[in-house]
Amino acid sequence: MGATAAPLEIVVRVHAFPPEYNAGGEQMLVNMLRPLVERGHDVSVWLSRHSDATEVYEYRGIRVVPSQARLDFPSALRRADVVLSHFECVPATASLARSYGTPLVVVCHNTHRSTFREIAVGGTALAVYNSEWMRVEAELFFAEYPASVRPGSELVVRPPVFAAEYAVTVPGDRITLVNCNPDKGGHILEQLARRMPDTKFLAVAGAYGWQILPELPNVEILEHVRGEDMREKVYARTRVLLMPSSYESWGLTAVEAFASGLPVVAHPTPGLCEALGEGGIFVDRNDLAGYEAVLRKLDTEAEYQQAAERARARSAELDPTADLAAWCAAVESLARR
């Protein structure tokens, strides 16, 4: 994305990071930090939770500092031009940023009131929302508060997916669910596998939550998969992706699947409806018969190809170039204020 004339020191405070921890929020953050590194900025990620790593390591060009490295995060923040945080690390990071006068960026991954409340304490220079519906929810939340506690600026950055890194040329033969906890629909995959014993399923364990991994002859179980391995280990083996989630603020896995033209059958959460658009196939998560009917319909080549074409078209619409250019410009502008 080009270089900038004035490299910045950007410090990121989060609880966990790949390759050890791979969830949607972390993958979104990785793909937002990569273009900042490409533009010549010094980006370091400081972890707050215990992890297996004990030494500083590099992940996709990003320097990562584990908590066990016992290096001085407050001093790093004091030197930073910009500090960024998300999830549980926001309150403490915001307090330090205010103390040192460092511009704070908060990346929001859900519409829970606690997420908005943490950026309503004042001092957030930039709030990043992962969808338009989240931006609207934030607007409704902040309508109840004085203007002084609103973020200095706001930006929508849809979770970036670099399609070429996920695309496969030939679909697999599995009906796949990634992260098989109850909220994501692990029990739905199990019930569908029992109803469709001649259909092959793939259950991919997630990074968090109790995993429902059925021991059935037509279900293959994969342990937690790193983000950079998803193409070969998951999407290359998938024919249709399931996303019967009770809540999704976006739907990163679905967009990754779209890069290969893989149909996605999903519960119509506001986030999934926005993310999938006309490329998605929506069935209420409580309608098990509806899921089975759609999957059987997709067994016909004509139906499958139509769904695949819509998925590829939506993938092209979600090219992240413009979002990431706006993101980099917004971060760089904070240091110039």
Secondary structure in CASP SS format (residue, H / E / C, confidence):
PFRMAT SS
TARGET T0000
AUTHOR 0000-0000-0000
METHOD secondary structure of the structure
MODEL  1
M C 1.00
G C 1.00
A C 1.00
T C 1.00
A C 1.00
A C 1.00
P C 1.00
L C 1.00
E E 1.00
I E 1.00
V E 1.00
V E 1.00
R E 1.00
V E 1.00
H C 1.00
A C 1.00
F C 1.00
P C 1.00
P C 1.00
E C 1.00
Y C 1.00
N C 1.00
A C 1.00
G H 1.00
G H 1.00
E H 1.00
Q H 1.00
M H 1.00
L H 1.00
V H 1.00
N H 1.00
M H 1.00
L H 1.00
R H 1.00
P H 1.00
L H 1.00
V H 1.00
E H 1.00
R C 1.00
G C 1.00
H C 1.00
D E 1.00
V E 1.00
S E 1.00
V E 1.00
W E 1.00
L E 1.00
S C 1.00
R C 1.00
H C 1.00
S C 1.00
D C 1.00
A C 1.00
T C 1.00
E C 1.00
V C 1.00
Y E 1.00
E E 1.00
Y E 1.00
R C 1.00
G C 1.00
I E 1.00
R E 1.00
V E 1.00
V E 1.00
P C 1.00
S H 1.00
Q H 1.00
A H 1.00
R C 1.00
L C 1.00
D C 1.00
F H 1.00
P H 1.00
S H 1.00
A H 1.00
L H 1.00
R H 1.00
R H 1.00
A C 1.00
D C 1.00
V E 1.00
V E 1.00
L E 1.00
S E 1.00
H E 1.00
F H 1.00
E H 1.00
C H 1.00
V H 1.00
P H 1.00
A H 1.00
T H 1.00
A H 1.00
S H 1.00
L H 1.00
A H 1.00
R H 1.00
S H 1.00
Y H 1.00
G C 1.00
T C 1.00
P C 1.00
L E 1.00
V E 1.00
V E 1.00
V E 1.00
C E 1.00
H C 1.00
N C 1.00
T C 1.00
H C 1.00
R H 1.00
S H 1.00
T H 1.00
F H 1.00
R H 1.00
E H 1.00
I C 1.00
A C 1.00
V C 1.00
G C 1.00
G C 1.00
T E 1.00
A E 1.00
L E 1.00
A E 1.00
V E 1.00
Y E 1.00
N C 1.00
S C 1.00
E H 1.00
W H 1.00
M H 1.00
R H 1.00
V H 1.00
E H 1.00
A H 1.00
E H 1.00
L H 1.00
F H 1.00
F H 1.00
A C 1.00
E C 1.00
Y C 1.00
P C 1.00
A H 1.00
S H 1.00
V H 1.00
R C 1.00
P C 1.00
G C 1.00
S E 1.00
E E 1.00
L E 1.00
V E 1.00
V C 1.00
R C 1.00
P C 1.00
P C 1.00
V C 1.00
F C 1.00
A H 1.00
A H 1.00
E H 1.00
Y C 1.00
A C 1.00
V C 1.00
T C 1.00
V C 1.00
P C 1.00
G C 1.00
D C 1.00
R E 1.00
I E 1.00
T E 1.00
L E 1.00
V E 1.00
N C 1.00
C C 1.00
N C 1.00
P H 1.00
D H 1.00
K H 1.00
G C 1.00
G H 1.00
H H 1.00
I H 1.00
L H 1.00
E H 1.00
Q H 1.00
L H 1.00
A H 1.00
R H 1.00
R H 1.00
M C 1.00
P C 1.00
D C 1.00
T C 1.00
K C 1.00
F E 1.00
L E 1.00
A E 1.00
V E 1.00
A C 1.00
G C 1.00
A C 1.00
Y C 1.00
G C 1.00
W C 1.00
Q C 1.00
I C 1.00
L C 1.00
P C 1.00
E C 1.00
L C 1.00
P C 1.00
N C 1.00
V E 1.00
E E 1.00
I E 1.00
L E 1.00
E C 1.00
H C 1.00
V C 1.00
R C 1.00
G H 1.00
E H 1.00
D H 1.00
M H 1.00
R H 1.00
E H 1.00
K H 1.00
V C 1.00
Y H 1.00
A H 1.00
R H 1.00
T E 1.00
R E 1.00
V E 1.00
L E 1.00
L E 1.00
M E 1.00
P C 1.00
S C 1.00
S C 1.00
Y C 1.00
E C 1.00
S C 1.00
W C 1.00
G C 1.00
L H 1.00
T H 1.00
A H 1.00
V H 1.00
E H 1.00
A H 1.00
F H 1.00
A C 1.00
S C 1.00
G C 1.00
L C 1.00
P C 1.00
V E 1.00
V E 1.00
A E 1.00
H C 1.00
P C 1.00
T C 1.00
P H 1.00
G H 1.00
L H 1.00
C H 1.00
E H 1.00
A H 1.00
L H 1.00
G H 1.00
E H 1.00
G H 1.00
G C 1.00
I E 1.00
F E 1.00
V C 1.00
D C 1.00
R C 1.00
N C 1.00
D C 1.00
L H 1.00
A H 1.00
G H 1.00
Y H 1.00
E H 1.00
A H 1.00
V H 1.00
L H 1.00
R H 1.00
K H 1.00
L C 1.00
D C 1.00
T C 1.00
E H 1.00
A H 1.00
E H 1.00
Y H 1.00
Q H 1.00
Q H 1.00
A H 1.00
A H 1.00
E H 1.00
R H 1.00
A H 1.00
R H 1.00
A H 1.00
R H 1.00
S H 1.00
A H 1.00
E H 1.00
L C 1.00
D C 1.00
P C 1.00
T H 1.00
A H 1.00
D H 1.00
L H 1.00
A H 1.00
A H 1.00
W H 1.00
C H 1.00
A H 1.00
A H 1.00
V H 1.00
E H 1.00
S H 1.00
L H 1.00
A H 1.00
R H 1.00
R C 1.00
END
